[in-house]
Amino acid sequence: MNSPAVRRVTNAIRDCALIMCENATYIKRELPHVEMRNALKSHTADVCESMFGIQHDVISEICEIEELLKSTPDWAVVSSRIDRLITWLSTDLSRMHQLVMALREDSQHHALALVLVQESAVNILNAFQSATAAVDALASEKE
């Protein structure tokens, strides 16, 4: 494992967190203009708030990894922190998936809400796949 490879991973993870936040911002901005049941609207807002929070956590953790890379890092610690970041992102991605599924069940009544959230979910999923691909490349380099 080398520092440039780790930085490629942290950049991809940072990008994913930023895309989560951008899409959460977009959803929250459009939410008042979309008809949906109050329970689903509240659930949607909660998922967005979680994504705002994860961005801060991810950036803080990446800064700590950057500090570790300035010295001779313990690669097990770096790897553990990267795994933690992916877990955090996947947790929010799972929440987004659950929201999409709930909106699909209710799509006859609120199709625009489904489109709003589903398109953002695709953007986030694409960014997450890029991050996990970078992690996989790092892992195969380590072998």
N, C-alpha and C positions, 0 to 999 in steps of 0.2 A: 504494500500500500504506500502510495506517495502523496505528498501534499497537493500537487496539481490535480490529481485524480479526486482527492477528497473535496477540493474546491469546486470541481465540476459537479459533484454530488450536491454540495451545499448550495451552489447557485441554482440548480434545478429544483431543490426543495424550497429555496427562497422564492423562486418564480411561482411555484405552485401555491405557496401561502399568499403571495400577492394577488394571484388570479382568484383565489378563494375570496379574498377581501374585496376585490373589484366587483366580482359577481354578486357577493352578498350586498354590497352597496347598491348595485343596480336593482336587485330584487327589492330591497327595502324602500328605495326611491319610488318604484313602480307599484308597490303593494297597496297603497291607498286608492289606486286607480283601477284595481282588479277586483271583481266580485268573487268572494269565496266565503265559506262558513267561518264564523269567528274563531272556532277551535283550530281550523287549518291556518287561518291568518296568524294566530298566536304561535302556532307550531313553526310556521315559516319564519316569523320574526326571531324566535328562539334559535333556530338553526343559523340564521344570519349572524346573530350576536355571538354565537359560538365561533363562527369563522372569523369574526373580528378579533376575538380573544386569542385564537390560535396563531394569528399573524404575529402578535407581540411575543408569544412564547417561542415561536420558531426563530424569529430574528434574534432573540436573546440567546437561545441555545447555539445558533450558528456563530454568534460573536464569541461565545465560550470555546467553540471548536477552533475558531480562527486563532484564539490565544494559545490553545494547545499546540497548534501547528507551528508556532513561532519557536518552540523548543523541540527537543526530540520527544515526540508524543508516544504515549503508550497506545498502540494501535487498537488494543482491546477496548480501551476507554472511548476512543474516537468512534469505533464501530458501534459500541453500545449507544452512544449519543445519536448516531445516525439512525439506528434502529428505533430509538425513542421518537425521533422526528417523524419517521414514516408512520409509526403507530398513531401519533397525534393526528397527522393528516388523514390517515385511513379512518379514524374514528369520526371525524367530521364528514368525510365522504360517505360513510355508512349512514350517518344522520340524514344527509342529503338524499341518499337513495330511499330511505324510509319515507321521507317527505314526498318524493316523486311518486312512490307507490300509493301513498294515501291520496294524493291528488288524482292519480289515474282512476282510483276507485270512485272518485267524485267528479270525474271529468265531464259527465253529461251536463252537469250544472255549472261547471266552472272551467271550461276548456282553456280560456286565456290564462288562468292561473297556472295550469299545467304547462302550457307553452313557456311562460315566463320562467318557471323554476327548472323545467327540464332542459331548456337551452343552456342555462347557466350551469346546470349539473354536467352537461356534456363538456363545456369549457373546462370545468374543474377536473373532470375525469381525464381529459387529455393531458392536462398539466401534471396530474398525479402519475399517469403512465410514463411520462417523460422522467419524472423524479425516480420512479422505481426502476426504470431502465438504466438510469445513471448509477443507482445503487447496485444493480445486478452486474453492470460492467466493472464497477469497483471490486465487487466480490470475486468475479472471475479473474481479475488482474491479481488478486491476492493469492489465488490458488496456484 
